[in-house]
Amino acid sequence: QENFCLIHVSLVPVLGVVGEQ
């Protein structure tokens, strides 16, 4: 579960950048 949380936190900014592009 800790890995899932870490991945989620890492994907949030990535999705934001992709959304802007």
C-alpha positions, -999 to +999 in steps of 0.1 A: +000+000+000+029+024+007+041+019-029+007+027-042+007+059-022+042+069-034+032+061-070+000+082-067+019+112-054+044+108-082+017+106-109-003+136-097+022+162-110+028+141-141-009+141-150-010+179-144+018+185-168+002+162-195-031+180-189-015+214-196+002+201-228 
